[in-house]
Amino acid sequence: MLVRVRLFAVLRERAGRDMLELELPDGATVADALAALSEVTAGVDCVMAVNRDYADPSVVLVPGDELALIPPVSGGAARIHAALTADPLSLDAVAALVRDPRAGAIVTFSGVTREVERLEYEAYAEMAGPALEAIVAAAVERHGLCAAAAEHRVGTVPLGEPSVIVAASAPHRPQAFDGAREIIDAIKATAPIWKAEATGTERRWVDGQVPTTGA
């Protein structure tokens, strides 16, 4: 079967044209196409897009598909997301924020209400929002993450629902695990957010620690 392969940036200059036609056997996958293009991609880490969507190497190609070789994108800035919200949190939505074609690992953490009827969260929002963003940005820088996100809920969080979700993506799993752990640990240690445990009419503020001031 015949497929078209679009080339960009350094790959276009190397090949001397912006498109190639590639003959592949029926049932060939993205991995097969990448192998067939190894001379063009030599020394350049690439991913493949198929019909304008990033594609896993196992995706099976069909005649007429438009492929694109995607070398590392300019800028390469990691995506950072941090938010305080009174709305219910979604693990899938936060994980989607850190998906990246450069990432081979995505690690997520959800902190959920347990053992009590509900948790009630209060935050110094004007300070906590920027603090969350700074925590995420620091972890991205320190661990070489592709992207990272953290969302923390305020208000009432019923039993079994998440109050905080962290997601981190990286080329390899140790970076993603370490980055996600650093983010949640720093949020718990430094973000001006407080919680009370509540069941029925009984309510108790949970003891915490005094944040360091950096002085």
C-alpha positions, -999 to +999 in steps of 0.1 A: +000+000+000+010+036-006+010+063+021+022+099+021+046+111+047+049+148+054+083+162+066+090+193+086+120+214+098+153+195+100+137+164+084+124+184+054+158+200+049+176+166+052+153+149+027+153+180+004+115+179+001+084+182+023+067+150+014+076+114+006+055+085-007+062+053+012+053+018+000+044-005+028+030-040+030-007-044+039-012-044+077+019-023+083+019-003+115+033+031+125+063+013+139+069-002+104+067+032+088+092+046+113+116+018+106+113+024+069+122+060+074+152+054+097+176+071+073+156+103+073+152+103+111+187+091+120+197+109+152+164+127+156+138+115+181+105+115+163+068+106+168+043+099+140+010+116+134-016+098+113-043+118+096-034+148+119-035+129+152-005+116+172-004+079+168+009+050+189+035+028+172+010-001+171-016+017+150-023-001+118-021+019+086-045+018+057-040+030+020-042+067+016-033+076+052-014+109+056+015+104+079+037+132+094+070+128+110+071+151+141+106+160+153+110+178+187+089+209+186+105+244+190+103+260+224+098+226+241+082+244+271+066+220+295+029+226+301+020+236+337-015+237+351-027+245+386-061+253+399-083+257+430-119+248+424-152+242+443-163+218+415-158+180+417-124+169+404-119+145+374-088+122+373-093+117+336-095+154+329-063+162+349-044+133+333-054+145+298-037+178+306-003+162+308-004+139+278+025+146+256+041+128+226+075+131+243+062+113+274+067+076+280+051+077+315+022+094+332+018+092+370-013+104+388-022+108+424-057+112+439-062+122+476-097+111+486-119+116+516-118+086+539-132+074+572-154+105+578-186+117+562-169+147+545-139+170+545-144+208+545-115+227+528-107+264+532-080+282+513-064+316+512-072+315+474-052+346+464-021+330+478-028+293+473-034+296+436+000+310+428+016+287+454+002+256+435+015+270+402+050+276+417+051+241+432+042+225+398+067+247+379+095+238+403+088+201+400+088+203+362+121+221+362+138+198+388+127+165+373+126+173+336+089+167+332+070+171+299+040+184+317+024+185+352-009+195+367-024+199+401-060+207+411-072+211+447-108+213+457-122+237+482-155+235+501-171+202+510-157+170+497-178+139+505-165+105+515-148+088+486-144+119+464-110+134+455-099+166+472-066+169+453-053+154+420-018+155+407-005+143+373+030+143+359+043+131+325+080+125+316+100+105+292+107+078+318+088+066+349+113+076+376+110+112+366+072+111+365+070+093+399+095+117+416+078+148+401+043+138+412+055+129+447+073+162+450+042+182+439+018+165+464+043+166+493+049+203+487+012+211+484+006+194+518+036+212+534+033+247+521+000+256+504-023+277+526-051+252+525-068+239+557-093+210+562-118+200+588-131+165+593-169+164+597-195+138+604-230+149+611-228+180+633-193+172+646-164+190+630-127+191+638-099+211+622-070+188+613-036+196+628-010+206+603+025+222+603+037+258+602+050+265+566+086+276+563+089+313+553+122+310+534+137+336+557 
